[in-house]
Amino acid sequence: MKELKLQDHALLWLALGAGLLGLAAVKDLFTALVKLPAHLWNAILVVGVALTVLGIVLGAASILLKAREPAEVIFERVSFRRQEQPHILALARPSDLPKLREQYVKWFGDDVASVDTMRSWLCRCESSLILVYSETTLPDLNFSTKLVGSFKLLPITEEAVTELERGRVTGSSFKPEHISAAGDVPAAYYVGDLFAEEPARAAVLFYLDSRCRELVHRGCKIYARPFTPEGRRVMMKRGFVQVSNGSEKLEMRQLCRLDSPPSAFRPLSTAGQNTESWIRGSANLPNSPKSN
């Protein structure tokens, strides 16, 4: 608000100064009506010039004050980006599972896999559970990491697909034999347990979306269940259909499948990454870092 008041003063002094200068410019016409001493006209001229200069100075100061705040914001953003590293992906380790499950319960309630079940998935496919961390550089140049999101992308067998579509298993109750082992070709993939804190939501969704895009364009089926209205909206946009009736109007918590991508679901460039190695092995992903 300070710069707005300064603008008002600048306009006021400019108007007064311009008025006095205008009066001095037409003094010959004015003196025909009222005779004023010459020194008074000189004083009016001097005051008019002074007020005009003051108005110009205040106007310039107002502009500078306006420009200063965005510059500070830009500087703070640049400084922040120099300290706050981009979000990083990591493979979940067995030691991460207890805390990861706590997050699942926080976001989804009790309808989540047990620690032992998730551990059995990792034994079959070590890249079943993907973690997303934010990493911050501290003043002492050490690093601090925080878990800000996660999702599972399970390669499942033909038996798992059958059991899943018949309602005998869910995304949280897959047995070890339902997970496709390294070296085997999965019958499909199951996506679930997606959560993301608000600052990292876009990053987590982008990571998952980029994986799914390439999979469906290679002919892989993807199964999932919508747990939120937004999740349902995204799945409908991507072309999922409900398994029970083939409807494109998805119901909450009902099993859905993506067989073939709609035209809007184009594959993204993965900068040379091979999705299969990304999913099936740890060559392209580090193990989860230790959080400070």
Secondary structure, DSSP 8 states (H G I E B T S, - for coil): -HHHHHHHHHHHHHHHHHHHHHHHHTHHHHHTTS---HHHHHHHHHHHHHHHHHHHHHHHHHHHHHHHHHHHHHHHHHHHHHHEEEEEEEE--GGGHHHHHHHHHHHHTT-S--HHHHHHHHHH-TTSEEEEEEEEE-TTS-EEEEEEEEEEEEEE-HHHHHHHHTTS--TT---GGGB--TTS--SEEEEEEEEE-GGGHHHHHHHHHHHHHHHHHTT--EEE---SHHHHHHHHHHT-EETTT--SS--TT--EEE-S--TT------TT--HHHHHH-SSSS-B-----
